[in-house]
């Protein structure tokens, strides 16, 4: 099924505990800045129960319209049926999804449903005379490609979290459209028996305000515990580079970079991280960057707001002590 009378841009707003995830709101903010230039509008799609508050948040983030489907569902196939019906009815030029686990499951199936290709893990959207090009990583995050989409409509695109800044304007107004889309249960081939929370779900790097990350320079798994202690004192989340992950100092759920997660916290503390391009691309959007490295020529210092030249294993305990003293006052 290919669409022919395409217009406007559509963003699937995923909900977590009833609230829109940041990744969806970031896409809305970015696309809302681009759409008016081409005379297009931005439509958000929300599926779930009690979505009125989420719809208002989507409007504040940049949506001109919000399609609300009030329905209690849990199966991927149910979401696919609803989103396919919405896409067929409204015929968006581009259908954006957050590159969450849900988004990664939905995108390939919807690409098949619409008989079109998909572009995944996009980190930037480039304006062109007609439409957009998309920047995304490939070869396990070692190369950034700018891709032109010539595969028909709708374009199916997933965007990595923290690729853009979320901005909320509570004064914005928009149209809310209620849709009642039936789900054919006979087409659902799976049965949900139990939901088990993964450890990775508790590592919310993308929405953390403070991230303390460790790299190869920490030297050992025992030394990496200092990174965790500093993160705890700062009430932050632990991040890591690929070498630290491959050395099994911490689980892959903590990886920051092209082949991991993209983060943009208010504070990013890089401990024993040299600053390879693959890592910097995943955290350069941070508000304030503190770097600790014994190599004064390390590339990480080029983007750091504050650089500390020294052995991270010796510097971190001093930072922890100073922060604890400050908190005790």
C-alpha positions in Angstrom: 0.0 0.0 0.0 1.6 3.2 -1.2 0.2 6.6 -0.5 -0.2 9.1 -3.3 -1.9 12.3 -2.0 0.7 13.0 0.7 1.0 16.1 2.8 2.2 17.3 6.2 4.3 15.5 8.7 3.2 13.0 11.4 4.9 12.1 14.7 4.0 9.1 16.8 4.0 10.2 20.4 4.9 7.2 22.6 3.6 7.2 26.2 5.4 6.0 29.3 3.4 5.9 32.5 0.8 8.0 30.7 3.2 10.8 29.7 4.9 11.5 26.3 8.5 10.3 26.2 11.0 13.0 25.6 12.2 11.5 22.3 8.8 12.1 20.7 8.6 15.6 22.0 12.1 16.4 20.7 11.0 15.3 17.2 7.9 17.5 17.4 10.0 20.5 18.4 12.4 20.0 15.5 9.9 19.2 12.8 7.7 22.1 13.9 10.6 24.5 13.1 10.9 23.0 9.6 7.3 22.4 8.5 6.1 26.0 8.1 8.9 26.7 5.6 7.3 24.2 3.2 3.8 25.1 4.1 3.2 21.8 5.9 1.7 21.1 9.3 2.7 18.7 12.0 0.3 16.1 13.4 1.0 14.1 16.5 -0.6 10.6 17.1 -1.2 9.4 20.6 -2.6 6.0 21.5 -3.6 5.0 25.0 -6.0 5.8 27.9 -6.5 9.3 29.4 -4.4 11.0 26.7 -5.8 14.5 27.0 -2.9 15.8 29.1 -0.4 14.1 26.7 -2.2 15.8 23.8 -1.7 19.2 25.3 2.0 18.5 25.9 2.3 17.5 22.3 0.8 20.8 21.2 3.2 22.6 23.5 6.1 20.8 21.9 5.0 21.9 18.3 2.1 19.8 17.1 -0.6 21.7 15.1 -3.0 18.8 15.4 -3.1 15.8 17.7 -5.0 12.6 16.7 -6.0 10.8 19.9 -7.0 7.1 20.0 -8.4 6.4 23.4 -7.9 2.6 23.7 -6.3 0.2 26.1 -3.9 -1.9 24.1 -0.6 -3.7 24.7 0.3 -5.8 21.7 2.5 -4.6 18.9 0.0 -5.8 16.3 -2.7 -3.6 17.8 -0.5 -0.5 17.4 0.4 -1.5 13.9 -3.3 -1.8 12.9 -4.2 1.6 14.4 -1.1 3.4 12.9 -1.7 1.8 9.5 -5.3 3.0 9.5 -4.2 6.5 10.5 -1.5 6.7 7.9 -3.9 5.5 5.2 -6.5 8.1 6.2 -4.3 11.1 6.7 -1.5 10.3 4.3 1.5 12.0 5.8 4.5 12.8 3.8 6.8 11.6 6.6 5.9 9.5 9.6 8.4 10.0 12.4 8.9 7.6 15.3 11.2 7.8 18.4 14.0 5.2 18.2 12.8 3.6 21.4 12.3 -0.2 21.7 8.7 0.4 20.7 9.7 2.6 17.8 12.3 0.1 16.6 9.6 -2.6 16.6 7.0 -0.5 14.8 9.1 1.0 12.0 10.0 -2.1 9.9 6.5 -3.5 10.2 4.9 -0.3 9.1 7.4 0.1 6.2 6.2 -3.3 5.0 2.5 -2.3 5.4 3.1 0.9 3.3 5.4 -0.8 0.8 8.1 1.7 1.4 11.6 1.8 3.0 12.6 3.1 6.3 15.5 5.1 7.7 16.5 4.4 11.3 18.5 6.0 14.1 18.5 9.4 12.6 20.5 12.0 14.4 19.8 15.1 12.3 17.3 16.3 9.7 18.7 18.4 6.8 16.5 20.7 4.8 16.5 20.3 1.0 14.7 22.1 -1.8 12.1 19.3 -1.7 11.7 17.6 1.6 14.5 16.4 3.9 17.7 14.4 4.0 18.6 12.4 7.1 21.8 11.9 8.9 22.2 8.5 10.6 25.0 6.3 11.8 26.1 3.0 10.1 28.8 0.4 10.4 28.2 0.0 14.2 28.3 3.8 14.7 31.6 4.4 13.0 30.3 6.4 10.0 27.7 9.1 9.7 25.7 9.1 6.4 23.4 11.7 4.9 20.7 9.8 3.2 18.2 11.0 0.6 14.8 9.2 0.6 13.5 8.2 -2.8 11.5 5.1 -1.8 7.9 6.5 -2.0 5.6 7.7 0.7 5.1 7.9 3.5 8.7 8.1 4.5 9.1 6.0 7.7 11.8 7.5 9.9 13.0 6.8 13.5 15.0 9.4 15.4 17.5 8.8 18.2 16.7 10.3 21.6 18.4 13.6 22.5 19.2 14.3 18.8 17.3 17.6 19.2 16.3 19.9 22.1 12.8 19.6 23.4 11.0 23.0 23.8 7.6 23.4 25.4 5.4 26.5 24.8 2.3 26.3 26.9 0.7 29.2 25.0 0.5 27.2 21.7 -2.9 26.1 20.6 -3.8 23.2 18.3 -6.6 21.0 17.1 -7.4 17.7 18.9 -9.0 15.0 16.8 -10.6 11.9 18.4 -10.4 8.7 16.3 -12.1 5.4 17.2 -10.2 2.8 15.2 -11.3 -0.8 15.7 -8.8 -3.6 16.1 -9.3 -6.9 14.5 -8.3 -9.4 17.2 -8.4 -12.3 14.7 -5.3 -10.8 13.1 -3.2 -10.9 16.3 -1.0 -13.9 16.3 0.8 -13.3 19.7 -0.4 -13.5 23.2 1.0 -11.4 26.0 1.6 -13.6 29.0 3.7 -11.5 31.3 5.5 -8.1 31.3 9.0 -8.3 32.9 10.9 -5.1 33.4 14.4 -5.2 32.0 17.4 -3.8 33.8 18.0 -1.6 30.8 14.7 0.2 31.4 16.0 1.5 34.7 18.9 3.1 32.9 17.3 6.3 31.7 20.3 8.0 30.2 18.3 10.0 27.6 16.3 11.9 30.2 18.9 12.2 32.9 19.9 15.8 34.0 23.3 14.6 35.1 25.4 11.9 33.5 28.8 10.7 34.9 30.6 8.6 32.3 33.7 6.5 32.5 36.1 5.4 29.8 39.2 3.3 29.2 41.2 5.7 31.3 39.5 4.3 34.5 41.9 1.3 34.1 39.8 -1.5 35.7 36.4 -2.6 36.8 37.3 -1.8 40.4 38.3 1.7 39.5 35.1 2.1 37.5 33.2 1.9 40.8 34.4 5.4 41.4 32.3 6.6 38.4 29.3 5.0 39.9 30.0 6.6 43.3 30.4 10.1 41.8 27.2 9.6 39.8 25.4 8.7 43.1 26.7 11.7 44.9 25.6 14.0 42.0 22.2 12.2 41.8 23.0 11.3 38.2 23.1 8.3 35.9 26.2 6.3 34.9 27.3 6.4 31.3 30.2 4.6 29.6 32.3 4.5 26.4 32.4 1.4 24.2 35.8 0.2 25.5 34.5 0.2 29.1 31.5 -1.8 27.9 33.6 -4.3 26.0 35.8 -4.7 29.0 32.6 -5.7 30.9 33.0 -3.0 33.5 29.3 -2.2 33.2 26.4 -3.3 31.1 25.8 -2.2 27.5 22.6 -0.3 28.6 24.9 2.5 29.8 26.8 3.0 26.5 26.9 6.6 25.2 27.9 7.3 21.6 27.1 6.6 18.0 26.6 2.9 18.7 24.9 3.6 22.1 22.6 6.3 23.4 22.6 10.0 22.6 22.3 12.1 25.7 22.0 15.9 26.4 22.0 16.4 30.1 22.5 19.7 31.9 25.8 18.3 33.3 28.1 15.7 31.7 31.2 14.5 33.6 33.6 12.6 31.4 36.1 10.5 33.5 39.1 8.9 31.8 37.5 9.5 28.3 39.8 10.6 25.5 37.0 12.0 23.3 36.8 9.8 20.2 34.4 11.0 17.6 32.1 8.1 18.1 31.6 9.0 21.8 31.5 12.8 21.3 28.7 12.5 18.8 26.6 11.0 21.5 27.1 13.7 24.2 28.2 16.9 22.6 24.7 18.4 23.1 25.2 18.4 26.8 24.7 21.7 28.6 27.9 21.8 30.6 30.8 19.4 30.1 33.5 18.6 32.7 36.4 16.4 31.5 39.0 14.6 33.6 41.9 13.1 31.7 45.7 12.8 32.4 46.5 13.5 28.7 46.3 17.3 28.3 46.0 16.9 24.5 43.0 14.6 24.7 40.3 15.7 22.2 37.6 15.7 25.0 39.1 19.0 26.2 38.2 20.7 22.9 34.5 20.5 23.8 34.7 20.7 27.6 33.6 23.7 29.6 36.0 22.7 32.4 39.0 20.5 31.9 40.9 18.8 34.7 44.3 17.4 33.7 45.0 14.4 36.0 44.5 10.8 36.7 40.7 10.3 37.0 41.3 7.6 39.6 42.9 10.2 41.9 40.8 13.1 41.0 37.3 11.5 41.4 37.7 10.8 45.1 38.6 14.5 45.7 35.5 15.6 43.8 33.3 13.2 45.8 34.8 14.5 49.0 34.3 18.1 47.9 30.7 17.6 46.9 29.8 15.8 50.1 31.3 18.7 52.1 29.3 21.2 50.1 26.1 19.2 50.7 26.8 19.0 54.4 26.9 22.8 54.8 
